[in-house]
Amino acid sequence: MEKIIACCGLNCATCDARKATITNDNKLRSETATKWRIQYNAPQISDEMINCTGCREAGAKFGHCEVCEIRNCTISKGFQTCADCDKLESCTILKSVTQFVPDAFDNLRSLN
């Protein structure tokens, strides 16, 4: 299975927003927006916002990428991902993702 690891360790290759963007699948885009509005209690998410190629890939970014604390920290340190940081295991910022998606830690560890 293809892996495109985000700064935080999420696998962008499995993300429905990326899949919808890459395939220009408006049905998946709409389903993802509906799911995320509920899942993240974010009624402002529209179908049109579901455009992202991955936070480290060239192209469209989901609006959250611009304000993502993890992505901004990684970029500010000149890292590709959190795997490059010596605080990987203890980072409280990263735990905001890994507590819900433990596979993200595994993805990051596999990069070392």
N, CA, C and O atoms as a GROMACS GRO file, in nm:
protein
  448
    1MET      N    1   0.083  -0.119   0.000
    1MET     CA    2   0.000   0.000   0.000
    1MET      C    3   0.088   0.125   0.000
    1MET      O    4   0.186   0.134   0.073
    2GLU      N    5   0.051   0.219  -0.081
    2GLU     CA    6   0.124   0.346  -0.092
    2GLU      C    7   0.114   0.424   0.039
    2GLU      O    8   0.009   0.425   0.104
    3LYS      N    9   0.222   0.487   0.076
    3LYS     CA   10   0.222   0.574   0.193
    3LYS      C   11   0.277   0.710   0.152
    3LYS      O   12   0.382   0.721   0.090
    4ILE      N   13   0.203   0.812   0.190
    4ILE     CA   14   0.246   0.951   0.175
    4ILE      C   15   0.232   1.010   0.314
    4ILE      O   16   0.122   1.048   0.354
    5ILE      N   17   0.341   1.017   0.386
    5ILE     CA   18   0.336   1.052   0.528
    5ILE      C   19   0.337   1.203   0.547
    5ILE      O   20   0.427   1.274   0.501
    6ALA      N   21   0.236   1.250   0.617
    6ALA     CA   22   0.223   1.392   0.651
    6ALA      C   23   0.322   1.427   0.761
    6ALA      O   24   0.384   1.339   0.820
    7CYS      N   25   0.336   1.554   0.788
    7CYS     CA   26   0.424   1.600   0.896
    7CYS      C   27   0.396   1.527   1.026
    7CYS      O   28   0.488   1.493   1.100
    8CYS      N   29   0.268   1.503   1.055
    8CYS     CA   30   0.225   1.444   1.181
    8CYS      C   31   0.225   1.291   1.180
    8CYS      O   32   0.204   1.229   1.284
    9GLY      N   33   0.249   1.231   1.065
    9GLY     CA   34   0.251   1.086   1.057
    9GLY      C   35   0.127   1.026   0.994
    9GLY      O   36   0.124   0.906   0.965
   10LEU      N   37   0.024   1.106   0.972
   10LEU     CA   38  -0.094   1.052   0.904
   10LEU      C   39  -0.054   1.010   0.763
   10LEU      O   40   0.036   1.069   0.702
   11ASN      N   41  -0.119   0.908   0.712
   11ASN     CA   42  -0.092   0.862   0.577
   11ASN      C   43  -0.189   0.930   0.481
   11ASN      O   44  -0.305   0.890   0.472
   12CYS      N   45  -0.143   1.030   0.411
   12CYS     CA   46  -0.227   1.106   0.319
   12CYS      C   47  -0.283   1.018   0.207
   12CYS      O   48  -0.388   1.049   0.150
   13ALA      N   49  -0.214   0.910   0.174
   13ALA     CA   50  -0.261   0.822   0.067
   13ALA      C   51  -0.395   0.758   0.100
   13ALA      O   52  -0.468   0.717   0.010
   14THR      N   53  -0.428   0.749   0.229
   14THR     CA   54  -0.555   0.689   0.269
   14THR      C   55  -0.664   0.793   0.300
   14THR      O   56  -0.776   0.758   0.335
   15CYS      N   57  -0.630   0.920   0.287
   15CYS     CA   58  -0.723   1.028   0.321
   15CYS      C   59  -0.825   1.049   0.210
   15CYS      O   60  -0.790   1.062   0.093
   16ASP      N   61  -0.952   1.053   0.248
   16ASP     CA   62  -1.059   1.071   0.149
   16ASP      C   63  -1.052   1.208   0.081
   16ASP      O   64  -1.091   1.220  -0.035
   17ALA      N   65  -1.005   1.309   0.151
   17ALA     CA   66  -0.992   1.441   0.087
   17ALA      C   67  -0.889   1.436  -0.025
   17ALA      O   68  -0.911   1.491  -0.132
   18ARG      N   69  -0.779   1.370   0.000
   18ARG     CA   70  -0.676   1.356  -0.104
   18ARG      C   71  -0.728   1.271  -0.220
   18ARG      O   72  -0.708   1.305  -0.337
   19LYS      N   73  -0.792   1.160  -0.187
   19LYS     CA   74  -0.848   1.073  -0.292
   19LYS      C   75  -0.946   1.151  -0.380
   19LYS      O   76  -0.941   1.141  -0.502
   20ALA      N   77  -1.034   1.228  -0.316
   20ALA     CA   78  -1.133   1.307  -0.392
   20ALA      C   79  -1.065   1.410  -0.480
   20ALA      O   80  -1.109   1.436  -0.592
   21THR      N   81  -0.958   1.470  -0.430
   21THR     CA   82  -0.885   1.571  -0.506
   21THR      C   83  -0.815   1.509  -0.626
   21THR      O   84  -0.826   1.558  -0.738
   22ILE      N   85  -0.742   1.402  -0.601
   22ILE     CA   86  -0.664   1.336  -0.706
   22ILE      C   87  -0.754   1.282  -0.818
   22ILE      O   88  -0.718   1.290  -0.936
   23THR      N   89  -0.869   1.229  -0.780
   23THR     CA   90  -0.959   1.168  -0.879
   23THR      C   91  -1.070   1.263  -0.924
   23THR      O   92  -1.152   1.228  -1.010
   24ASN      N   93  -1.072   1.383  -0.865
   24ASN     CA   94  -1.179   1.480  -0.893
   24ASN      C   95  -1.317   1.417  -0.875
   24ASN      O   96  -1.405   1.431  -0.959
   25ASP      N   97  -1.333   1.348  -0.763
   25ASP     CA   98  -1.455   1.274  -0.732
   25ASP      C   99  -1.545   1.361  -0.643
   25ASP      O  100  -1.526   1.368  -0.521
   26ASN      N  101  -1.642   1.426  -0.704
   26ASN     CA  102  -1.729   1.518  -0.630
   26ASN      C  103  -1.819   1.446  -0.531
   26ASN      O  104  -1.855   1.503  -0.428
   27LYS      N  105  -1.856   1.322  -0.559
   27LYS     CA  106  -1.937   1.245  -0.465
   27LYS      C  107  -1.857   1.218  -0.338
   27LYS      O  108  -1.908   1.238  -0.227
   28LEU      N  109  -1.734   1.172  -0.352
   28LEU     CA  110  -1.648   1.148  -0.236
   28LEU      C  111  -1.618   1.278  -0.163
   28LEU      O  112  -1.612   1.281  -0.040
   29ARG      N  113  -1.600   1.385  -0.237
   29ARG     CA  114  -1.575   1.516  -0.177
   29ARG      C  115  -1.694   1.555  -0.087
   29ARG      O  116  -1.674   1.600   0.026
   30SER      N  117  -1.814   1.537  -0.137
   30SER     CA  118  -1.935   1.570  -0.061
   30SER      C  119  -1.951   1.480   0.060
   30SER      O  120  -1.984   1.527   0.169
   31GLU      N  121  -1.928   1.350   0.042
   31GLU     CA  122  -1.938   1.256   0.154
   31GLU      C  123  -1.836   1.289   0.262
   31GLU      O  124  -1.866   1.280   0.382
   32THR      N  125  -1.717   1.326   0.221
   32THR     CA  126  -1.611   1.360   0.316
   32THR      C  127  -1.646   1.487   0.393
   32THR      O  128  -1.627   1.494   0.514
   33ALA      N  129  -1.696   1.587   0.322
   33ALA     CA  130  -1.735   1.711   0.389
   33ALA      C  131  -1.843   1.683   0.493
   33ALA      O  132  -1.837   1.734   0.605
   34THR      N  133  -1.942   1.603   0.456
   34THR     CA  134  -2.050   1.569   0.549
   34THR      C  135  -1.995   1.497   0.671
   34THR      O  136  -2.030   1.529   0.785
   35LYS      N  137  -1.910   1.398   0.647
   35LYS     CA  138  -1.850   1.320   0.756
   35LYS      C  139  -1.767   1.409   0.848
   35LYS      O  140  -1.779   1.400   0.970
   36TRP      N  141  -1.684   1.495   0.791
   36TRP     CA  142  -1.596   1.581   0.872
   36TRP      C  143  -1.674   1.688   0.948
   36TRP      O  144  -1.634   1.725   1.058
   37ARG      N  145  -1.784   1.739   0.890
   37ARG     CA  146  -1.867   1.836   0.962
   37ARG      C  147  -1.914   1.777   1.094
   37ARG      O  148  -1.915   1.844   1.198
   38ILE      N  149  -1.954   1.650   1.088
   38ILE     CA  150  -2.003   1.581   1.208
   38ILE      C  151  -1.886   1.540   1.298
   38ILE      O  152  -1.886   1.570   1.417
   39GLN      N  153  -1.789   1.472   1.240
   39GLN     CA  154  -1.676   1.418   1.316
   39GLN      C  155  -1.598   1.524   1.392
   39GLN      O  156  -1.556   1.502   1.505
   40TYR      N  157  -1.579   1.640   1.330
   40TYR     CA  158  -1.499   1.746   1.390
   40TYR      C  159  -1.584   1.862   1.442
   40TYR      O  160  -1.531   1.967   1.480
   41ASN      N  161  -1.716   1.843   1.444
   41ASN     CA  162  -1.808   1.947   1.489
   41ASN      C  163  -1.773   2.080   1.422
   41ASN      O  164  -1.754   2.182   1.488
   42ALA      N  165  -1.764   2.074   1.290
   42ALA     CA  166  -1.721   2.189   1.210
   42ALA      C  167  -1.821   2.214   1.096
   42ALA      O  168  -1.797   2.176   0.982
   43PRO      N  169  -1.933   2.278   1.130
   43PRO     CA  170  -2.038   2.299   1.029
   43PRO      C  171  -1.993   2.385   0.911
   43PRO      O  172  -2.061   2.389   0.808
   44GLN      N  173  -1.881   2.455   0.924
   44GLN     CA  174  -1.834   2.542   0.817
   44GLN      C  175  -1.766   2.467   0.702
   44GLN      O  176  -1.740   2.526   0.597
   45ILE      N  177  -1.737   2.338   0.720
   45ILE     CA  178  -1.670   2.262   0.613
   45ILE      C  179  -1.768   2.239   0.498
   45ILE      O  180  -1.874   2.180   0.515
   46SER      N  181  -1.727   2.287   0.382
   46SER     CA  182  -1.811   2.272   0.262
   46SER      C  183  -1.746   2.172   0.167
   46SER      O  184  -1.628   2.138   0.181
   47ASP      N  185  -1.823   2.125   0.071
   47ASP     CA  186  -1.771   2.034  -0.032
   47ASP      C  187  -1.649   2.096  -0.101
   47ASP      O  188  -1.550   2.028  -0.128
   48GLU      N  189  -1.658   2.225  -0.128
   48GLU     CA  190  -1.552   2.296  -0.200
   48GLU      C  191  -1.420   2.300  -0.122
   48GLU      O  192  -1.313   2.317  -0.180
   49MET      N  193  -1.429   2.285   0.009
   49MET     CA  194  -1.308   2.288   0.092
   49MET      C  195  -1.231   2.156   0.088
   49MET      O  196  -1.116   2.150   0.129
   50ILE      N  197  -1.294   2.053   0.038
   50ILE     CA  198  -1.231   1.921   0.036
   50ILE      C  199  -1.142   1.911  -0.088
   50ILE      O  200  -1.178   1.848  -0.188
   51ASN      N  201  -1.029   1.974  -0.080
   51ASN     CA  202  -0.926   1.974  -0.184
   51ASN      C  203  -0.791   1.973  -0.115
   51ASN      O  204  -0.754   2.071  -0.050
   52CYS      N  205  -0.717   1.864  -0.130
   52CYS     CA  206  -0.587   1.854  -0.067
   52CYS      C  207  -0.507   1.743  -0.134
   52CYS      O  208  -0.559   1.635  -0.161
   53THR      N  209  -0.383   1.772  -0.161
   53THR     CA  210  -0.293   1.671  -0.218
   53THR      C  211  -0.200   1.613  -0.112
   53THR      O  212  -0.122   1.522  -0.140
   54GLY      N  213  -0.208   1.666   0.010
   54GLY     CA  214  -0.122   1.623   0.119
   54GLY      C  215  -0.041   1.740   0.168
   54GLY      O  216  -0.001   1.825   0.089
   55CYS      N  217  -0.016   1.746   0.298
   55CYS     CA  218   0.047   1.866   0.354
   55CYS      C  219   0.191   1.884   0.311
   55CYS      O  220   0.245   1.995   0.320
   56ARG      N  221   0.256   1.778   0.264
   56ARG     CA  222   0.395   1.790   0.219
   56ARG      C  223   0.408   1.779   0.068
   56ARG      O  224   0.518   1.784   0.014
   57GLU      N  225   0.296   1.765  -0.001
   57GLU     CA  226   0.296   1.750  -0.146
   57GLU      C  227   0.262   1.883  -0.212
   57GLU      O  228   0.196   1.968  -0.152
   58ALA      N  229   0.308   1.900  -0.334
   58ALA     CA  230   0.271   2.020  -0.410
   58ALA      C  231   0.122   2.014  -0.442
   58ALA      O  232   0.066   1.906  -0.459
   59GLY      N  233   0.060   2.128  -0.450
   59GLY     CA  234  -0.081   2.133  -0.489
   59GLY      C  235  -0.170   2.186  -0.379
   59GLY      O  236  -0.124   2.248  -0.283
   60ALA      N  237  -0.298   2.159  -0.395
   60ALA     CA  238  -0.402   2.212  -0.305
   60ALA      C  239  -0.382   2.162  -0.162
   60ALA      O  240  -0.333   2.052  -0.139
   61LYS      N  241  -0.421   2.246  -0.069
   61LYS     CA  242  -0.415   2.212   0.074
   61LYS      C  243  -0.552   2.236   0.136
   61LYS      O  244  -0.620   2.334   0.104
   62PHE      N  245  -0.592   2.146   0.225
   62PHE     CA  246  -0.712   2.168   0.304
   62PHE      C  247  -0.685   2.290   0.392
   62PHE      O  248  -0.572   2.309   0.437
   63GLY      N  249  -0.783   2.372   0.415
   63GLY     CA  250  -0.766   2.498   0.488
   63GLY      C  251  -0.694   2.483   0.621
   63GLY      O  252  -0.620   2.573   0.662
   64HIS      N  253  -0.714   2.373   0.690
   64HIS     CA  254  -0.651   2.354   0.819
   64HIS      C  255  -0.498   2.346   0.808
   64HIS      O  256  -0.428   2.380   0.904
   65CYS      N  257  -0.447   2.302   0.696
   65CYS     CA  258  -0.301   2.289   0.679
   65CYS      C  259  -0.229   2.421   0.706
   65CYS      O  260  -0.119   2.421   0.762
   66GLU      N  261  -0.289   2.530   0.668
   66GLU     CA  262  -0.225   2.661   0.687
   66GLU      C  263  -0.209   2.698   0.834
   66GLU      O  264  -0.117   2.773   0.870
   67VAL      N  265  -0.297   2.648   0.919
   67VAL     CA  266  -0.292   2.682   1.061
   67VAL      C  267  -0.252   2.563   1.148
   67VAL      O  268  -0.249   2.574   1.271
   68CYS      N  269  -0.221   2.450   1.088
   68CYS     CA  270  -0.188   2.329   1.162
   68CYS      C  271  -0.061   2.353   1.244
   68CYS      O  272   0.046   2.380   1.190
   69GLU      N  273  -0.074   2.342   1.375
   69GLU     CA  274   0.038   2.366   1.466
   69GLU      C  275   0.152   2.266   1.442
   69GLU      O  276   0.269   2.302   1.451
   70ILE      N  277   0.117   2.143   1.411
   70ILE     CA  278   0.219   2.040   1.387
   70ILE      C  279   0.296   2.072   1.259
   70ILE      O  280   0.419   2.069   1.257
   71ARG      N  281   0.223   2.100   1.152
   71ARG     CA  282   0.287   2.132   1.023
   71ARG      C  283   0.374   2.257   1.036
   71ARG      O  284   0.487   2.260   0.987
   72ASN      N  285   0.320   2.360   1.100
   72ASN     CA  286   0.396   2.484   1.116
   72ASN      C  287   0.522   2.464   1.200
   72ASN      O  288   0.625   2.524   1.171
   73CYS      N  289   0.514   2.382   1.302
   73CYS     CA  290   0.631   2.353   1.386
   73CYS      C  291   0.736   2.279   1.303
   73CYS      O  292   0.854   2.313   1.307
   74THR      N  293   0.693   2.180   1.229
   74THR     CA  294   0.784   2.101   1.146
   74THR      C  295   0.856   2.190   1.045
   74THR      O  296   0.978   2.182   1.030
   75ILE      N  297   0.780   2.272   0.976
   75ILE     CA  298   0.838   2.361   0.875
   75ILE      C  299   0.934   2.461   0.940
   75ILE      O  300   1.042   2.487   0.886
   76SER      N  301   0.895   2.516   1.055
   76SER     CA  302   0.979   2.617   1.121
   76SER      C  303   1.114   2.559   1.164
   76SER      O  304   1.213   2.632   1.175
   77LYS      N  305   1.118   2.429   1.189
   77LYS     CA  306   1.243   2.364   1.230
   77LYS      C  307   1.321   2.310   1.111
   77LYS      O  308   1.431   2.258   1.126
   78GLY      N  309   1.263   2.324   0.990
   78GLY     CA  310   1.331   2.275   0.871
   78GLY      C  311   1.323   2.125   0.853
   78GLY      O  312   1.403   2.066   0.781
   79PHE      N  313   1.227   2.062   0.919
   79PHE     CA  314   1.211   1.917   0.912
   79PHE      C  315   1.113   1.879   0.802
   79PHE      O  316   1.031   1.960   0.758
   80GLN      N  317   1.122   1.755   0.758
   80GLN     CA  318   1.025   1.699   0.665
   80GLN      C  319   0.901   1.652   0.740
   80GLN      O  320   0.787   1.679   0.700
   81THR      N  321   0.924   1.580   0.851
   81THR     CA  322   0.816   1.529   0.936
   81THR      C  323   0.860   1.538   1.082
   81THR      O  324   0.974   1.575   1.111
   82CYS      N  325   0.771   1.505   1.171
   82CYS     CA  326   0.804   1.501   1.312
   82CYS      C  327   0.906   1.392   1.342
   82CYS      O  328   0.969   1.395   1.448
   83ALA      N  329   0.925   1.296   1.253
   83ALA     CA  330   1.025   1.191   1.272
   83ALA      C  331   1.166   1.249   1.280
   83ALA      O  332   1.255   1.186   1.338
   84ASP      N  333   1.186   1.366   1.224
   84ASP     CA  334   1.317   1.430   1.226
   84ASP      C  335   1.349   1.498   1.360
   84ASP      O  336   1.462   1.541   1.383
   85CYS      N  337   1.250   1.509   1.446
   85CYS     CA  338   1.265   1.581   1.572
   85CYS      C  339   1.303   1.487   1.686
   85CYS      O  340   1.250   1.376   1.697
   86ASP      N  341   1.394   1.531   1.771
   86ASP     CA  342   1.436   1.448   1.884
   86ASP      C  343   1.331   1.443   1.996
   86ASP      O  344   1.347   1.370   2.093
   87LYS      N  345   1.224   1.522   1.983
   87LYS     CA  346   1.116   1.521   2.082
   87LYS      C  347   0.995   1.440   2.033
   87LYS      O  348   0.886   1.453   2.088
   88LEU      N  349   1.015   1.358   1.932
   88LEU     CA  350   0.906   1.280   1.873
   88LEU      C  351   0.822   1.208   1.978
   88LEU      O  352   0.699   1.219   1.977
   89GLU      N  353   0.884   1.137   2.065
   89GLU     CA  354   0.812   1.053   2.163
   89GLU      C  355   0.743   1.134   2.272
   89GLU      O  356   0.645   1.087   2.331
   90SER      N  357   0.791   1.254   2.300
   90SER     CA  358   0.736   1.330   2.413
   90SER      C  359   0.656   1.454   2.371
   90SER      O  360   0.607   1.527   2.457
   91CYS      N  361   0.642   1.479   2.244
   91CYS     CA  362   0.580   1.602   2.196
   91CYS      C  363   0.430   1.607   2.228
   91CYS      O  364   0.353   1.519   2.189
   92THR      N  365   0.391   1.711   2.300
   92THR     CA  366   0.249   1.726   2.336
   92THR      C  367   0.166   1.775   2.217
   92THR      O  368   0.047   1.745   2.207
   93ILE      N  369   0.229   1.848   2.127
   93ILE     CA  370   0.157   1.895   2.008
   93ILE      C  371   0.120   1.775   1.921
   93ILE      O  372   0.006   1.766   1.874
   94LEU      N  373   0.212   1.686   1.899
   94LEU     CA  374   0.189   1.569   1.815
   94LEU      C  375   0.084   1.476   1.874
   94LEU      O  376   0.011   1.410   1.800
   95LYS      N  377   0.076   1.472   2.006
   95LYS     CA  378  -0.021   1.383   2.072
   95LYS      C  379  -0.165   1.421   2.038
   95LYS      O  380  -0.256   1.340   2.054
   96SER      N  381  -0.187   1.543   1.991
   96SER     CA  382  -0.323   1.582   1.952
   96SER      C  383  -0.372   1.498   1.834
   96SER      O  384  -0.492   1.485   1.813
   97VAL      N  385  -0.279   1.441   1.759
   97VAL     CA  386  -0.314   1.350   1.648
   97VAL      C  387  -0.297   1.205   1.690
   97VAL      O  388  -0.387   1.124   1.672
   98THR      N  389  -0.182   1.174   1.746
   98THR     CA  390  -0.149   1.033   1.772
   98THR      C  391  -0.238   0.968   1.879
   98THR      O  392  -0.250   0.846   1.882
   99GLN      N  393  -0.298   1.048   1.965
   99GLN     CA  394  -0.388   0.988   2.064
   99GLN      C  395  -0.512   0.930   1.996
   99GLN      O  396  -0.574   0.837   2.048
  100PHE      N  397  -0.548   0.984   1.881
  100PHE     CA  398  -0.665   0.935   1.807
  100PHE      C  399  -0.626   0.842   1.693
  100PHE      O  400  -0.706   0.758   1.651
  101VAL      N  401  -0.504   0.856   1.643
  101VAL     CA  402  -0.455   0.775   1.531
  101VAL      C  403  -0.315   0.723   1.567
  101VAL      O  404  -0.215   0.779   1.523
  102PRO      N  405  -0.310   0.615   1.646
  102PRO     CA  406  -0.180   0.562   1.688
  102PRO      C  407  -0.091   0.518   1.571
  102PRO      O  408   0.031   0.516   1.584
  103ASP      N  409  -0.151   0.483   1.458
  103ASP     CA  410  -0.073   0.446   1.340
  103ASP      C  411   0.018   0.560   1.294
  103ASP      O  412   0.120   0.536   1.229
  104ALA      N  413  -0.018   0.682   1.328
  104ALA     CA  414   0.064   0.797   1.288
  104ALA      C  415   0.203   0.786   1.352
  104ALA      O  416   0.304   0.816   1.287
  105PHE      N  417   0.210   0.743   1.478
  105PHE     CA  418   0.340   0.721   1.543
  105PHE      C  419   0.418   0.613   1.471
  105PHE      O  420   0.538   0.627   1.447
  106ASP      N  421   0.350   0.504   1.436
  106ASP     CA  422   0.417   0.395   1.366
  106ASP      C  423   0.472   0.442   1.232
  106ASP      O  424   0.583   0.406   1.194
  107ASN      N  425   0.394   0.523   1.161
  107ASN     CA  426   0.441   0.577   1.033
  107ASN      C  427   0.565   0.662   1.051
  107ASN      O  428   0.660   0.651   0.973
  108LEU      N  429   0.566   0.747   1.153
  108LEU     CA  430   0.681   0.832   1.179
  108LEU      C  431   0.803   0.750   1.219
  108LEU      O  432   0.914   0.774   1.172
  109ARG      N  433   0.781   0.653   1.306
  109ARG     CA  434   0.894   0.568   1.350
  109ARG      C  435   0.953   0.492   1.231
  109ARG      O  436   1.074   0.467   1.228
  110SER      N  437   0.871   0.455   1.135
  110SER     CA  438   0.920   0.378   1.020
  110SER      C  439   1.010   0.462   0.929
  110SER      O  440   1.082   0.408   0.845
  111LEU      N  441   1.005   0.594   0.945
  111LEU     CA  442   1.087   0.683   0.862
  111LEU      C  443   1.230   0.694   0.914
  111LEU      O  444   1.319   0.736   0.840
  112ASN      N  445   1.253   0.657   1.037
  112ASN     CA  446   1.388   0.665   1.097
  112ASN      C  447   1.472   0.545   1.065
  112ASN      O  448   1.587   0.536   1.108
   0.00000   0.00000   0.00000
